[in-house]
Amino acid sequence: MCLPPRVLTNRELERMVDTSDEWIQERTGIRERRIADADMATSDLCAGAVRQACDDARLEPAALDALIVATSTTDTLFPSTACWVQRKLGIKGMPAFDVSAGCSGFLYGLELASALVAAGHRAVAVVGGEVMSKVVNWKDRGTCVLFGDGAGAAIVTPGDGRSGVLASNWGADGNLAPILYQPAGGTQMPASHETVEAGRHTVHMEGNTVFKHAVVAMSSAAVAAMRDAEVTADDITLMIPHQANLRIMEAARERCGIPRERMYSVLHKYGNMSAATIPVALHEARSEGRIHDGDVIVSTAFGTGFTWAATVLRW
Ligand SMILES: CC(C)(COP(=O)(O)OP(=O)(O)OC[C@H]1O[C@@H](n2cnc3c(N)ncnc32)[C@H](O)[C@@H]1OP(=O)(O)O)[C@@H](O)C(=O)NCCC(=O)NCCS
């Protein structure tokens, strides 16, 4: 994983908007988050995460045969952030592209990587990375307290037949696009002086509506993936949900019938890093010795779009 060093605490936010540490912790479970420096782009964090994942996999980045970046906070509207990551890693040749599926992006990328590996690719990098701090409205207390910056990566390779993705479930409902989006800057509403003045280049979110859909989508996708993987809640050694709000995570966990002590969270430290939350949590769980060979892990996510995805894998 690769996180910017700057920490922004709830106490500091109290001095920026009308909020309190108590409110943020009680309603979301977040205590602090990381914030990128002014000169840091999403591709910088993604390149850092890919480099580390390659080291861990004992692989040169140049040996990757595909690079998938999951992000909503792209470096530029074009080209893809994945191409900027290639440039920063000093690699070329392999296909590189972005997946735009919001917070479900890493699991969407994992699904694509698995398919590429099944089709003969040997080493596919999937990286979820975001610099949310550059697209949130720092005057809107309903959103700015929620998000953080970071990136996490995985290298997907052909398995030994025992470990890997057992089943997944993914989907989208574009009818819900307006409940969470960045209105301006694309072809719907090109950038202009007016859009900048009206703050239309920042996150627009109907928090309560997102909350309700998130709980249902995350739990339904996880239950469906577990059924298709032919595992029960008892078989799950660790649940790594998308980390947006502890209350959403808890509600989804309960609906899946997985005990509290088997859910892993880094939300309190990092906030909602969108596509980066699952790979960062996966990395930290592994570093802390919470993941062992043969463990069955379920990950589930929801995000802008509205998208959802769940994956059951055997480590
Ligand atoms: C945003 C969210 C934390 C709000 O929590 P909530 O319990 O639903 O709170 P509400 O929106 O009902 O707001 C309750 C009150 O708190 C206020 N409030 C909102 N943000 C606040 C903040 N940061 N500090 C203090 N008060 C705040 C509201 O203005 C409202 O005040 P009012 O009753 O006087 O109108 C919650 O809806 C949420 O997490 N939604 C999902 C968001 C998400 O996960 N997005 C990412 C998707 S990947």
The ligand as a Gaussian input file, in Angstrom:
#p B3LYP/6-31G(d) Opt

LIG

0 1
 C      -23.096000      10.921000       5.748000
 C      -23.553000      10.151000       6.983000
 C      -22.381000       9.848000       7.895000
 C      -24.558000      11.003000       7.745000
 O      -24.964000      10.307000       8.892000
 P      -26.497000      10.266000       9.306000
 O      -26.590000       9.563000      10.591000
 O      -27.236000       9.708000       8.119000
 O      -26.809000      11.784000       9.516000
 P      -27.863000      12.710000       8.749000
 O      -27.436000      12.884000       7.318000
 O      -29.248000      12.140000       8.995000
 O      -27.663000      14.044000       9.505000
 C      -28.021000      14.187000      10.869000
 C      -27.647000      15.582000      11.285000
 O      -26.209000      15.676000      11.397000
 C      -25.762000      16.798000      10.661000
 N      -24.416000      16.532000      10.160000
 C      -24.046000      16.045000       8.942000
 N      -22.704000      15.955000       8.891000
 C      -22.238000      16.399000      10.074000
 C      -20.944000      16.539000      10.620000
 N      -19.845000      16.219000       9.928000
 N      -20.840000      16.992000      11.875000
 C      -21.902000      17.340000      12.593000
 N      -23.152000      17.225000      12.134000
 C      -23.325000      16.758000      10.887000
 C      -26.788000      16.986000       9.566000
 O      -26.775000      18.306000       9.079000
 C      -28.071000      16.667000      10.288000
 O      -28.462000      17.787000      11.027000
 P      -30.012000      18.183000      11.155000
 O      -30.658000      17.024000      11.833000
 O      -29.973000      19.423000      11.966000
 O      -30.482000      18.377000       9.757000
 C      -24.251000       8.831000       6.553000
 O      -25.465000       9.111000       5.914000
 C      -23.402000       7.998000       5.664000
 O      -22.344000       7.544000       6.030000
 N      -23.892000       7.711000       4.434000
 C      -23.156000       6.916000       3.501000
 C      -22.076000       7.730000       2.887000
 C      -21.068000       6.903000       2.161000
 O      -20.700000       5.854000       2.604000
 N      -20.604000       7.414000       1.036000
 C      -19.580000       6.821000       0.287000
 C      -20.099000       5.767000      -0.578000
 S      -18.802000       4.797000      -1.212000

